[in-house]
Amino acid sequence: MRILVIGASGLLGSVLVNNDLWLRDEVVGVSSRDADIRDSAQVGRLFADLRPECAVLAAAYTDVDGCEKNPEQAHEVNCLGALHVAQAAKQAGASLVFLSTDYVFDGSKGQPYEPHDPVCPLNVYGHSKAQAEEGIRRIIPEACILRTSWLFGATGICFPGKILELAGKLDRLSVVDDQIGCPTFNRDLAQIIVGLVRSRAQGVVHATNAGQCSWYEFAREIVCMGGFGNVLVSPVSTREFPRPARRPAYSVLSRASMGAYGIGPRTWQEALNDYFLDREKFIRGQQELVASSSPVERRRTI
């Protein structure tokens, strides 16, 4: 099968284009440098040139607070861009996997959200994704809409990376403890996507690592595993830590829909251990890249 990954330079896409994951399948990754999904003509040409049998749309404007400040950009990328991809996939006869978010929910349920639960986003980011879901269902009713949450990985900006950076500078961190969700490791999610593509999954599927925690509990585990025993992590309320975008207090996603495809993810704590191994390799690789470059190239890199 020929797989097109749109958003190949992102936190998920960068690991999803690993050929070892797909084995017999052919995977091609593209980024915004290859095609701007806000431009329907560019997206159409991309599908015409690459002729994928399946497209995975992992490209998005994922800065939640940034979306709140730039709602037009959020709508153009996350909604209109997604619809352009869906239209092009339909015309090409390709199946589609669309990456969505737990932030389509308002967090008032108090129990893990099922795929059929009604959406009610609190912020611009969640609203743009919810609109995209609705539009995609109209264009390709059999598309797979894959909701995930709290994505982290060593190859991009994420919560663990920010916490480790702060832990290296400060002796005390304050992290909200009244927002509960499911951390999801990018490499685990990539493997789940491969399984869903091969199973020709349709409809809404929720995919995260097993377990749940607050941001405070997540941060405390990161600091502990990172060897920052001298750093005190203190819990604070969302009210004490205001952000431009509202977040749901409880956005845990039920994993029952994954079970229908025989997928049983490991815990987020187990995945976090692999995150540190990946992070060490990534940092070592960056250091080797800088060390092997010429003086001129090194100045450009730095």
Residue pairs with C-beta under 8 A, 6 or more apart in sequence:
1 25
1 26
1 53
1 54
1 197
1 198
2 25
2 26
2 28
2 50
2 51
2 52
2 53
2 54
3 22
3 25
3 26
3 27
3 28
3 52
3 53
3 54
3 55
3 56
3 197
4 27
4 28
4 30
4 46
4 47
4 50
4 52
4 54
4 55
4 56
4 94
5 13
5 16
5 17
5 27
5 28
5 29
5 30
5 55
5 56
5 58
6 13
6 30
6 35
6 37
6 55
6 56
6 57
6 58
6 59
6 85
7 13
7 31
7 57
7 58
7 59
7 60
8 14
8 16
8 17
8 29
8 30
8 31
8 58
9 29
9 31
9 32
9 33
10 31
10 58
10 59
10 60
10 62
10 156
11 62
11 151
11 152
11 153
11 155
11 156
11 157
11 158
11 186
12 58
12 99
12 151
12 153
12 186
12 189
12 190
13 29
13 31
13 58
13 59
14 153
14 155
14 156
14 186
15 21
15 153
15 155
15 186
15 187
15 190
16 27
16 29
16 56
16 58
16 190
16 193
17 27
17 28
17 29
18 190
19 27
21 27
21 190
21 191
21 194
22 194
28 50
28 52
30 46
30 50
31 59
32 59
34 46
35 42
35 43
35 45
35 46
36 42
36 81
37 43
37 57
37 59
37 77
37 81
37 82
37 84
37 85
38 76
38 77
38 80
38 81
38 84
39 84
40 84
40 87
40 88
43 81
43 84
43 85
43 87
43 88
44 84
44 87
44 88
44 91
46 88
47 55
47 88
47 89
47 91
47 92
47 94
48 92
51 92
52 89
52 92
52 94
53 93
53 94
53 95
54 94
54 95
54 96
54 97
54 197
55 85
55 89
55 94
55 95
55 96
55 97
56 96
56 97
56 99
56 193
56 197
57 82
57 85
57 96
57 97
57 98
57 99
58 99
59 77
59 81
60 77
60 78
60 99
60 129
61 67
61 70
61 73
61 74
61 77
61 78
61 125
61 128
62 125
63 125
64 103
64 123
64 125
64 243
64 245
64 247
65 243
65 244
65 245
66 74
67 73
67 74
67 78
67 123
67 124
67 125
67 128
67 245
68 123
68 124
68 125
68 244
68 245
69 244
71 124
71 128
74 124
74 125
74 128
75 124
75 128
75 131
77 128
78 125
78 128
78 129
78 131
78 132
79 128
79 129
79 131
79 132
79 135
82 98
82 132
82 135
82 136
83 132
83 135
83 136
83 139
85 96
85 98
86 96
86 98
86 135
86 136
86 139
86 140
86 143
87 139
89 95
89 96
89 140
89 143
90 139
90 140
95 140
95 142
95 143
95 144
95 197
95 200
96 136
96 140
96 143
96 144
97 143
97 144
97 146
97 193
97 196
97 197
97 201
98 132
98 133
98 136
98 143
98 144
98 145
98 146
99 146
99 148
100 129
100 130
100 132
100 133
100 145
100 146
100 147
100 148
101 125
101 126
101 129
101 147
101 148
101 149
102 113
102 147
102 148
102 149
102 150
102 181
102 182
102 248
102 251
102 252
102 253
103 121
103 122
103 123
103 125
103 126
103 129
103 149
103 247
103 248
103 251
104 119
104 120
104 121
104 126
104 129
104 130
104 133
104 147
105 113
105 117
105 119
105 120
105 121
105 126
105 248
105 251
106 120
106 121
106 122
106 248
107 122
107 179
107 247
107 248
107 249
107 250
107 251
108 120
108 248
108 249
108 250
109 117
109 250
110 250
111 252
112 252
112 253
112 254
112 255
113 206
113 251
113 252
113 253
113 254
114 206
114 254
114 256
114 257
115 147
115 203
115 204
115 205
115 206
115 254
115 257
116 204
119 126
119 130
119 133
121 127
121 129
121 130
122 245
122 246
122 247
122 248
123 245
123 246
123 247
124 245
125 245
133 145
133 204
136 143
136 145
137 143
137 145
142 202
142 203
143 202
144 196
144 201
144 202
144 203
144 205
145 203
145 204
145 205
146 193
146 196
146 204
146 205
146 206
146 207
147 204
147 205
147 206
147 207
147 253
148 184
148 189
148 206
148 207
148 208
148 253
149 181
149 182
149 183
149 184
149 208
149 251
149 252
149 253
150 159
150 181
150 182
150 183
150 184
150 208
150 218
151 158
151 184
151 186
151 189
152 158
152 159
152 160
152 161
152 183
152 184
152 185
152 186
152 272
152 275
153 185
153 186
153 187
153 275
153 278
154 161
154 275
154 278
154 279
154 281
154 282
155 186
155 278
155 282
156 186
159 183
159 215
159 218
159 219
159 222
160 218
160 222
160 272
160 275
160 279
161 279
163 173
163 175
163 219
163 222
163 223
163 226
164 222
164 223
164 226
164 228
164 279
166 173
167 173
167 222
167 223
167 226
167 228
167 231
168 228
170 231
171 230
171 231
171 232
172 231
172 232
172 233
172 234
173 219
173 223
173 231
173 232
173 233
173 234
174 233
174 234
174 235
174 236
174 240
174 241
175 215
175 216
175 218
175 219
175 220
175 233
175 234
175 235
175 236
176 214
176 215
176 216
176 235
176 236
176 237
176 238
176 240
176 241
177 214
177 215
177 216
177 217
177 235
177 236
177 237
178 214
178 237
178 238
178 249
179 214
179 215
179 238
179 247
179 248
179 249
179 250
179 251
180 212
180 213
180 214
180 249
180 250
180 251
180 252
181 212
181 213
181 215
181 250
181 251
181 252
182 208
182 209
182 211
182 212
182 251
182 252
182 253
182 268
183 208
183 209
183 211
183 213
183 218
183 268
183 271
183 272
184 207
184 208
184 209
184 268
184 271
185 209
185 268
185 271
185 272
185 274
185 275
187 271
187 274
187 278
188 209
188 265
188 266
188 271
189 207
192 207
192 258
192 263
192 265
193 207
195 261
195 262
195 263
196 205
196 207
196 261
196 263
199 261
201 261
204 257
205 257
205 258
205 261
206 253
206 254
206 255
206 256
206 257
206 258
207 253
207 255
207 258
207 263
207 265
208 253
208 255
208 265
208 268
209 265
209 266
209 267
209 268
209 270
209 271
210 255
210 264
210 265
210 266
210 267
210 268
211 267
211 268
211 269
212 252
213 221
213 268
214 235
216 233
216 235
216 236
218 268
219 233
220 233
221 269
221 272
222 272
223 231
223 233
225 272
225 273
225 276
226 276
238 247
238 249
255 265
258 264
258 265
289 301
290 298
290 301
290 302
293 301
